Amino acid sequence: MRPDVDLTIPKPGHHVLRDRLLALDSRLFEFAAEQHWPGAERVLPRLSRSANHGVLWFAAGALMAATRTPRARRAAVRGLASLSLASLTINTLGKRSVRRPRPVLDPVPPVRHLKRQPITTSFPSGHSASAAAFATGVALESPAWGAAVAPVAWSVALSRVYTGVHFPSDVLAGAALGACAAYAVRGLVPTRAQLRPPARPRAEVPALPEGEGLVVVANTASGTPDRVRTLLDALPGAEVVECEPDQVGPELEKAAAHARVLGVCGGDGTVNTAAEVALRHGLPLAVLPGGTLNHFAYDLGVEDVRDLTRALVRGHGVRVDVGRFRNGDRRGVFLNTCSLGVYPELVVERDAWSHLIGSWPAGVLAALRVLRADRHPLQVRLGPSARPLWLLFAGNGTYHRMGLTPGRRVDLADGVLDVRVVHGGRRPALRLLAAAVAGPLTRSPAHAAVQVSRLHLADVAPGSLLAYDGELVEVEGEVTLEKLPEALVVYRPLPGD
């Protein structure tokens, strides 16, 4: 045997690379342990502890939701959903797949040590995954809130290395997994920006750089003073009329007599009244959401004063469909929905309690009371034969369910009524729940869904309640629901505004 021959077996290339990366990881950990940043020894360990079990992020989500702005609420929900998915993945797969021991604490000054050292494996960092998931989820829905949350999330991730409980690679892997979780949630439930209604058919509307010619009628019962003041700051030439709910209709008629653009600030019922006036006078409508639900404004893409102001200043508008019901001499329009059956009864119950306990609790209580009550289904003739119905719902445009989210519209000018029917029979609560879960599925023994431009009902019992955009009216005999395609011109921000 030749003495100069090397008989050692060379390591595979990926083992060499792994060893080099682990060595680099250890050097970076030791480098971080040697650093002494002003104030970090007091702040980062506490920040790291506050993120245990996601407490910091749940508190941040609650703070965002408390602002009562729809974008902030959606961002908070998306952030927490992303965090939950990331935590589930870390605890079921991540920690069990790579059983890496925690770093040795010798290089880390004792003042930085956490009071309770974690006992789970080191790779990947669950705290970093949660921080990145929450921050990324928030940013996907609201970049502004994402920018506010990102420094905190970055600091939490940094604290895990600074306190000596993770190697840098643990933190990087956790952050990457958390960001992926946020994008996975977005794949299941698209953001509102992804589902903006199409900017068509466009309408010619006047641009109002200072607001001259805009007259806004604001329903004071909707709690609108802050929105109105913000609108006037942006458009000083606009005229605002604040009034009580029973004066909204007359004030809108007065405003329409001299306005170039009719504006309204209030909930869906107030917007409905304004739409009827705007149709009658041939005026474009500017909608500023001011109620609890604001379905039409949000589906239109107008969530706050900034959205409406951009559209008014730049003169951007579209045509949208309007629904209409007819019952004898009675006429009415609806921008969102029209329904018969148990839902109008729910509206009555909700309105009776909302001033005492608030709109959302009142809605839950009303649903429980209505569904538990002993009642009979509505008897109507729909087509050639009479049939019992628990609910007939007609949406002004197709309502979609996006992933796990409630139904919403992505096209306000599709020319159809989205009709859902829940057939009469035993166990109405179960039938209604099945119809809600199924969404637009076409047929089942309990419910049906069709899309039509016109629907005729006959033999409706006297005193039956019809709900439209949150308003109520009694109907009987023949009731016709129909579409007025592209009948209303409204301001809305367009892509790129």
VEXGUDREN-633868 format. One record per residue (C-alpha): residue in one letter; x, z, y. Coordinates in steps of 0.001 Angstrom, whole numbers, padded with zeros to 6 digits, always signed. Layout:
REM residues N
AXZY/...
END
This chain:
REM residues 497
M+000000+000000+000000/R+001304-000919+003404/P+001718+002170+005603/D+000804+000348+008814/V-002669-000665+007630/D-005546+001301+009336/L-008060+002240+006621/T-010557+004047+008948/I-014017+002526+008877/P-014987+001327+012343/K-018190+002751+013740/P-021065+000365+014229/G-021355-000936+017779/H-024594+000854+018576/H-023076+004207+017546/V-020177+003637+019915/L-022570+002796+022729/R-024698+005851+021945/D-021685+008160+022018/R-020575+006733+025339/L-024030+007207+026837/L-024227+010784+025578/A-020807+011506+027058/L-021890+010023+030384/D-025073+012089+030205/S-023070+015278+029725/R-020742+014447+032617/L-023704+013822+034914/F-025228+017123+033826/E-021991+018966+034594/F-021715+017150+037938/A-025224+018326+038894/A-024336+021875+037811/E-021378+021865+040216/Q-023493+020886+043226/H-024712+023447+045743/W-027409+021981+047960/P-028635+024112+050891/G-031905+025821+050012/A-032160+024172+046602/E-031465+027353+044661/R-034514+028971+046254/V-036852+025959+046160/L-036194+023891+043040/P-036528+026620+040374/R-039838+027726+041896/L-041048+024145+042162/S-040108+023567+038527/R-042087+026643+037421/S-045106+025618+039492/A-045324+022378+037489/N-045697+024249+034180/H-048784+023050+032288/G-049529+020623+035143/V-050715+023404+037474/L-048989+021865+040510/W-050618+018466+039911/F-054085+019835+039272/A-053807+021740+042558/A-052661+018565+044326/G-055579+016634+042831/A-058041+019289+043998/L-056549+019167+047501/M-056901+015379+047604/A-060479+015499+046355/A-061326+018091+049016/T-060679+015486+051721/R-063983+013871+050644/T-062671+010360+051142/P-063522+008038+048243/R-060034+006568+048010/A-058436+010033+047821/R-060917+011182+045177/R-060275+008100+043046/A-056514+008531+043461/A-056744+012165+042336/V-058804+011278+039273/R-056466+008433+038350/G-053401+010629+038800/L-054801+013377+036571/A-055944+010877+033938/S-052430+009389+033878/L-050918+012866+033600/S-053203+013703+030671/L-052225+010557+028784/A-048523+011173+029437/S-048752+014806+028268/L-050632+013793+025140/T-047994+011179+024289/I-045090+013554+024949/N-046515+016368+022840/T-047632+014248+019879/L-044867+011633+019690/G-042048+012154+022152/K-040874+015667+021315/R-041222+015133+017560/S-039451+011771+017424/V-036141+012808+019012/R-035171+016406+018267/R-032454+016768+020853/P-031278+020315+021623/R-031386+021672+025171/P-028199+021631+027274/V-025842+024602+027152/L-026418+026651+030286/D-022785+027772+030759/P-021994+025302+033616/V-025207+026172+035512/P-025044+029123+037968/P-027270+031992+036728/V-029210+032066+040001/R-030745+028719+039034/H-031827+029701+035539/L-035531+029778+034855/K-036956+033180+033972/R-038352+031737+030756/Q-036271+029111+029053/P-038260+026368+027257/I-038037+026398+023472/T-039153+022832+022731/T-036748+019955+022168/S-035103+018411+025197/F-035935+014696+024954/P-037930+013494+026827/S-038757+015728+029791/G-042455+016580+029812/H-042325+017840+033397/S-040794+014557+034566/A-043356+012554+032624/S-046230+014484+034198/A-044753+014187+037678/A-044153+010434+037384/A-047549+009831+035770/F-049435+011681+038503/A-047471+010108+041364/T-047699+006581+039921/G-051400+006918+039147/V-052101+008127+042672/A-050018+005339+044226/L-051773+002613+042210/E-055094+003660+043763/S-053846+004759+047198/P-050324+003810+048344/A-050596+006226+051281/W-051330+009212+049068/G-048720+007984+046613/A-046082+008077+049368/A-047071+011680+050125/V-046903+012781+046479/A-043750+010877+045464/P-041165+013228+047109/V-042711+016215+045351/A-042698+014402+042003/W-039080+013357+042509/S-038121+016950+043346/V-039819+018282+040203/A-037907+015777+038061/L-034629+016670+039813/S-035300+020380+039321/R-035241+019983+035541/V-031570+018941+035661/Y-030690+021328+038504/T-031996+024337+036566/G-030175+023215+033434/V-033113+022699+031074/H-032714+018913+030679/F-030048+016237+030589/P-030440+013408+033136/S-031443+010957+030392/D-034285+013291+029369/V-035633+013116+032903/L-035261+009343+033194/A-036989+008755+029869/G-039818+011153+030770/A-040320+009513+034165/A-040427+006055+032584/L-042966+007208+030017/G-045096+008796+032737/A-045103+005616+034814/C-046076+003601+031729/A-048956+006018+031117/A-050253+005379+034636/Y-050164+001613+034094/A-051886+002039+030736/V-054712+003928+032463/R-054944+001126+035008/G-055275-001333+032138/L-058227+000631+030783/V-059798+001361+034169/P-058813-001172+036862/T-058298+000081+040391/R-060813-000805+043061/A-058212-003067+044688/Q-058072-005099+041462/L-061855-005445+041477/R-062459-006419+045082/P-065569-008594+045335/P-064833-012269+045905/A-064543-013213+049565/R-067304-015783+049400/P-069510-017288+050501/R-067874-016804+053894/A-070006-016620+056982/E-069305-017422+060620/V-069449-014123+062507/P-068206-013251+066008/A-064868-011485+066330/L-065190-008300+068407/P-061656-007184+069395/E-062973-004376+071622/G-066385-004019+070012/E-068436-005627+072827/G-071849-006645+071534/L-071813-004196+068621/V-074616-001613+068632/V-074327+001045+065919/V-077264+003258+064977/A-075995+006448+063281/N-078146+008752+061177/T-077142+012273+062244/A-078470+013742+058978/S-075662+011959+057118/G-072946+013966+058875/T-071486+010980+060735/P-070032+012301+064070/D-066367+012063+063006/R-066786+008515+061706/V-068588+007429+064863/R-065921+008942+067135/T-063190+007212+065149/L-065060+003907+065428/L-065381+004281+069204/D-061670+005064+069503/A-060900+001781+067726/L-063666-000257+069419/P-064293+001264+072877/G-066680-001528+073858/A-069167-000706+071107/E-072428+001123+071779/V-073446+003996+069488/V-076926+005461+069195/E-077203+008732+067249/C-080654+009671+066024/E-082606+011763+063528/P-083707+010151+060237/D-087298+009527+061363/Q-086026+007591+064392/V-083612+005297+062566/G-086133+002445+062176/P-087313+002403+065830/E-083765+002729+067157/L-082599-000147+064979/E-085404-002327+066373/K-084338-001442+069927/A-080699-002145+069129/A-081513-005509+067544/A-083188-006652+070774/H-079878-006783+072686/A-077066-006646+070090/R-074830-009498+068985/V-074001-007478+065870/L-076200-004753+064422/G-074251-001777+063107/V-075396+001154+061009/C-073810+004396+059889/G-075557+006369+057160/G-076425+006426+053483/D-077954+003734+051307/G-081494+004379+052568/T-080401+004017+056195/V-078430+000855+055368/N-081509-000539+053612/T-083581-000092+056777/A-080853-001748+058858/A-080650-004698+056470/E-084388-005310+056800/V-084111-005281+060604/A-081030-007540+060555/L-082840-010036+058314/R-085864-010085+060574/H-083783-010680+063720/G-081189-012990+062160/L-078257-010718+063056/P-075025-010023+061178/L-074799-006465+059873/A-071826-004080+060130/V-072049-001196+057651/L-070120+002058+058058/P-070643+004331+055020/G-071922+007760+055988/G-073969+009034+053054/T-073274+010597+049682/L-073124+007553+047402/N-072737+004506+049703/H-073059+002057+046814/F-073538-001071+048926/A-070699-000383+051359/Y-068230+000486+048611/D-069150-002534+046480/L-068763-004621+049625/G-065224-003288+050088/V-065907-001139+053162/E-064893+002460+052499/D-063973+003794+055925/V-063686+003012+059620/R-060400+001150+059145/D-061954-001335+056719/L-064890-002074+059018/T-062729-002242+062142/R-060408-004840+060602/A-063367-007026+059703/L-064953-006721+063158/V-061742-007348+065081/R-060844-010422+063017/G-064375-011774+062650/H-064510-011751+058855/G-067885-011824+057146/V-069658-012999+054006/R-073178-013753+052850/V-074727-011455+050241/D-077898-011531+048185/V-080879-009324+048933/G-083478-008130+046434/R-087150-007980+047399/F-090255-006400+045863/R-093860-007333+046586/N-096965-005303+045735/G-100129-006536+047394/D-099543-006417+051146/R-096516-004178+050745/R-093036-005718+051028/G-089611-004184+050806/V-085985-005185+050304/F-083216-003561+048308/L-079483-004024+048493/N-078636-001954+045411/T-081348-001190+042876/C-085085-001036+042326/S-086633+000945+039465/L-089844+002196+037846/G-090311+004986+035308/V-088376+008219+035051/Y-085771+007415+037710/P-088201+007633+040655/E-089300+011019+039324/L-085656+012055+039232/V-085310+011039+042908/V-088265+013278+043811/E-086746+016240+041971/R-083290+015614+043427/D-084577+015464+047003/A-086463+018725+046479/W-083240+020562+045589/S-080480+018694+047450/H-080880+020610+050733/L-080462+023870+048819/I-077608+023184+046387/G-076119+019849+047436/S-076636+016269+046265/W-074542+016201+043079/P-075759+019530+041618/A-079307+018551+042578/G-078944+015265+040695/V-077814+017039+037523/L-080619+019594+037774/A-083185+016870+038418/A-082064+014901+035354/L-082388+017980+033154/R-085843+018827+034482/V-087197+015285+034250/L-085895+014595+030746/R-087100+017917+029349/A-090609+017599+030793/D-093534+016578+028575/R-094569+013137+029843/H-095769+009740+028702/P-093966+006413+029229/L-095089+003987+031902/Q-097564+001357+030682/V-096974-002103+032187/R-097540-005696+031199/L-094210-007496+031159/G-094763-011081+030108/P-097639-011842+027725/S-098104-008318+026348/A-098403-004736+027574/R-095683-002307+026536/P-094623+001303+027242/L-091393+001780+029196/W-089368+004841+030053/L-087374+002959+032642/L-087173-000447+034270/F-084039-000955+036382/A-083335-004046+038475/G-079968-004362+040183/N-079303-006657+043113/G-076485-008463+041343/T-074814-007807+038010/Y-073609-004267+037403/H-070472-004035+035266/R-068884-001119+033497/M-065115-001275+033860/G-063518+000693+031027/L-064803+004254+031278/T-065985+003967+034879/P-069629+003897+036037/G-071231+000548+036678/R-070432-001345+039870/R-070745-004873+041183/V-067891-007277+041728/D-070026-010121+043102/L-072737-009505+045684/A-073881-013123+045751/D-074326-014040+042083/G-078001-014978+042481/V-079441-012748+039732/L-081348-009543+039194/D-079671-007377+036565/V-082712-006045+034665/R-082367-003175+032166/V-085366-001869+030250/V-085598+001305+028149/H-088526+000945+025765/G-091085+003695+025309/G-090961+005879+022223/R-089923+009304+021067/R-086900+011160+022458/P-086652+009566+025908/A-083443+011443+026761/L-081665+009971+023740/R-082949+006468+024499/L-081850+006679+028137/L-078431+007990+027153/A-077984+005178+024611/A-078902+002584+027237/A-076466+004110+029740/V-073612+004088+027225/A-074354+000542+026023/G-074378-000824+029566/P-075011-004589+029584/L-075412-004987+025800/T-078339-007341+025381/R-080642-005978+022696/S-081374-002871+020651/P-084513-001110+019395/A-084299+001238+022392/H-083327-001009+025297/A-082817-004550+026515/A-080905-006263+029320/V-081528-009662+030923/Q-080480-011458+034074/V-083180-013320+035967/S-083920-014439+039505/R-087544-013261+039439/L-089561-010692+037475/H-093331-010215+037465/L-095030-007005+036298/A-098778-006553+035882/D-101202-003722+035153/V-098956-001093+036712/A-100885+002175+036749/P-102106+003400+040163/G-099797+005966+041754/S-096700+004768+039898/L-093520+005436+041847/L-091057+002680+042673/A-087587+003689+043892/Y-085469+001287+045935/D-082103+002255+047426/G-083084+005913+047201/E-086439+005420+048948/L-089827+005879+047240/V-093146+004079+047437/E-096325+004135+045326/V-097309+000858+043639/E-100092-000380+041375/G-101383-003577+039824/E-099001-006508+040189/V-095390-005994+041264/T-092978-008886+041775/L-089199-008515+042043/E-087200-011479+043321/K-083903-012531+044842/L-083184-013799+048329/P-079867-015580+047659/E-077182-015256+050376/A-079819-014056+052825/L-077832-011386+054672/V-074611-011791+056670/V-072337-008747+056628/Y-068871-007907+057884/R-066253-007129+055289/P-062445-007161+055195/L-060992-010134+053405/P-057871-010202+051202/G-054791-009944+053374/D-056522-008055+056195/
END
